[in-house]
Amino acid sequence: MARLIRTWLAGIMSEHPILVTGATGKSGRRVVGRLRAKGLPVRAAARTGEVVFDWTDQSTWDAALEGVRSVYIVQLDGTNLVRPFVERAVRHGVRRIVLASGRGIDLPGYAKDSGGILEDILDSEAAVRESGVEWTISRPGWFAQNFSEGFFADAIRAGELRLPAGDGAAAFVDAEDIAAVVVAALTEDRHAGQVYELSGPRAVTLTEAVATISEATGREIRYVPLSVEDYVAELVQQGLPPADAESFADVIEPLREGKDEYVSDGVGRALGRPPRTFAEFATSTAAAGGWPT
Ligand SMILES: NC(=O)c1ccc[n+]([C@@H]2O[C@H](COP(=O)([O-])OP(=O)(O)OC[C@H]3O[C@@H](n4cnc5c(N)ncnc54)[C@H](OP(=O)(O)O)[C@@H]3O)[C@@H](O)[C@H]2O)c1
């Protein structure tokens, strides 16, 4: 009987579109690509692109959720909209939710959280766990793609990364691995109720990360460690309001303190293989033209 229900559920899941929020972002874009490569129907949702979905405009939520049975949620940091969204999703008949969260959010003192962002994400996790439907939580640490598509990308392209990160290291995780785990959780039964903490195979210092990208691109790139005060002053000089500059410095603090050095086993548990190395990330990104000058 249980097998029959599983087969019936699998049939339903593959007929209905899978909603991917944050579909133009670092993880969502890759999740969309991988689901489509499997021939599965996908609703790629963001403020721009295929399906217009705006976290801050709840009138866009129903059209995104209509007929959907599985959802990947990439929340909007600084808001607490996941709980009402999950309630709405369940009303629409969603049966499986994969939530993008982050490593360290449940570790006391992991990061300064004056804006209450970590509290919001913890509440998002609680909302998903309490939803009554199958759920999986993806908790990645620092993305390797911060160097190619995110926070550090412009500096890397310009040849100099200036950060108040000292000799700090992190076990950077490749967004390709994050997407592979999310796709497994969206499409396979055995991930229900799992929290996957995701990291790369070992900690990499910023000096090593930048040297690895230098080698992969054949360009000279430097990492220049700054004091927090100098970093904030530089950002303010570039036109950032002081409060925003302080917030950026706060984001770097766990990196400086080595709080993301530890290695997690989520990629191995979910996929049965080791995570990609930082060198693999750098080589494949360079080969794909990821650091145009
Ligand atoms: N970067 C890291 O190292 C790291 C580490 C751990 C956890 N995280 C967490 O991962 C999440 C970010 O994931 P990501 O890096 O894959 O995304 P991302 O690259 O930052 O992209 C964000 C996505 O959200 C969409 N978006 C932005 N504002 C929106 C709005 N108002 N309504 C609907 N969609 C909106 C963007 O598309 P449009 O702009 O086109 O709407 C884009 O698709 C965050 O919650 C972050 O805290 C990040």
The ligand as a Tripos MOL2 file, in Angstrom:
@<TRIPOS>MOLECULE
LIG
   48    52     1     0     0
SMALL
NO_CHARGES

@<TRIPOS>ATOM
      1 N1         25.9490   34.0960   -0.6770 N.am      1 LIG1
      2 C1         26.2800   33.3060    0.3490 C.2       1 LIG1
      3 O1         27.4730   33.0450    0.5780 O.2       1 LIG1
      4 C2         25.2000   32.7170    1.2040 C.ar      1 LIG1
      5 C3         25.5720   31.7810    2.1710 C.ar      1 LIG1
      6 C4         24.5820   31.1830    2.9380 C.ar      1 LIG1
      7 C5         23.2610   31.5290    2.7560 C.ar      1 LIG1
      8 N2         22.9330   32.4600    1.8140 N.ar      1 LIG1
      9 C6         21.5140   32.7970    1.6480 C.3       1 LIG1
     10 O2         21.0730   32.3780    0.3840 O.3       1 LIG1
     11 C7         20.0310   33.2470   -0.0310 C.3       1 LIG1
     12 C8         20.3800   33.8550   -1.3720 C.3       1 LIG1
     13 O3         20.4490   32.8110   -2.2880 O.3       1 LIG1
     14 P1         21.1770   33.0020   -3.6410 P.3       1 LIG1
     15 O4         22.5870   33.4620   -3.4080 O.co2     1 LIG1
     16 O5         20.9390   31.7760   -4.4320 O.co2     1 LIG1
     17 O6         20.3620   34.1940   -4.3030 O.3       1 LIG1
     18 P2         20.9340   35.4700   -5.0000 P.3       1 LIG1
     19 O7         21.9740   35.0960   -5.9770 O.co2     1 LIG1
     20 O8         21.2580   36.5120   -3.9690 O.co2     1 LIG1
     21 O9         19.6450   35.8920   -5.7850 O.3       1 LIG1
     22 C9         18.5040   36.3600   -5.1320 C.3       1 LIG1
     23 C10        17.2920   35.9330   -5.9170 C.3       1 LIG1
     24 O10        16.1330   36.4490   -5.2900 O.3       1 LIG1
     25 C11        15.4010   37.2240   -6.2550 C.3       1 LIG1
     26 N3         14.7630   38.3420   -5.5780 N.ar      1 LIG1
     27 C12        15.3520   39.4440   -5.0540 C.ar      1 LIG1
     28 N4         14.4230   40.2420   -4.5350 N.ar      1 LIG1
     29 C13        13.2180   39.6260   -4.7360 C.ar      1 LIG1
     30 C14        11.8790   39.9720   -4.4180 C.ar      1 LIG1
     31 N5         11.5470   41.1220   -3.8000 N.pl3     1 LIG1
     32 N6         10.9060   39.1110   -4.7640 N.ar      1 LIG1
     33 C15        11.1970   37.9570   -5.4200 C.ar      1 LIG1
     34 N7         12.4410   37.5750   -5.7370 N.ar      1 LIG1
     35 C16        13.4520   38.4170   -5.4000 C.ar      1 LIG1
     36 C17        16.4160   37.6650   -7.2850 C.3       1 LIG1
     37 O11        15.8150   37.8370   -8.5430 O.3       1 LIG1
     38 P3         15.2780   39.2520   -9.0850 P.3       1 LIG1
     39 O12        16.2300   40.3010   -8.5940 O.co2     1 LIG1
     40 O13        15.2810   39.0430  -10.5660 O.co2     1 LIG1
     41 O14        13.8970   39.3740   -8.5230 O.co2     1 LIG1
     42 C18        17.3120   36.4380   -7.3520 C.3       1 LIG1
     43 O15        16.7440   35.4640   -8.1950 O.3       1 LIG1
     44 C19        19.9030   34.3510    0.9650 C.3       1 LIG1
     45 O16        18.8220   34.0570    1.8170 O.3       1 LIG1
     46 C20        21.2360   34.2750    1.6960 C.3       1 LIG1
     47 O17        21.1290   34.7240    3.0240 O.3       1 LIG1
     48 C21        23.8700   33.0420    1.0140 C.ar      1 LIG1
@<TRIPOS>BOND
     1     1     2 1
     2     2     3 2
     3     2     4 1
     4     4     5 ar
     5     4    48 ar
     6     5     6 ar
     7     6     7 ar
     8     7     8 ar
     9     8     9 1
    10     8    48 ar
    11     9    10 1
    12     9    46 1
    13    10    11 1
    14    11    12 1
    15    11    44 1
    16    12    13 1
    17    13    14 1
    18    14    15 2
    19    14    16 1
    20    14    17 1
    21    17    18 1
    22    18    19 2
    23    18    20 1
    24    18    21 1
    25    21    22 1
    26    22    23 1
    27    23    24 1
    28    23    42 1
    29    24    25 1
    30    25    26 1
    31    25    36 1
    32    26    27 ar
    33    26    35 ar
    34    27    28 ar
    35    28    29 ar
    36    29    30 ar
    37    29    35 ar
    38    30    31 1
    39    30    32 ar
    40    32    33 ar
    41    33    34 ar
    42    34    35 ar
    43    36    37 1
    44    36    42 1
    45    37    38 1
    46    38    39 2
    47    38    40 1
    48    38    41 1
    49    42    43 1
    50    44    45 1
    51    44    46 1
    52    46    47 1
@<TRIPOS>SUBSTRUCTURE
     1 LIG1         1 GROUP 0 **** ****
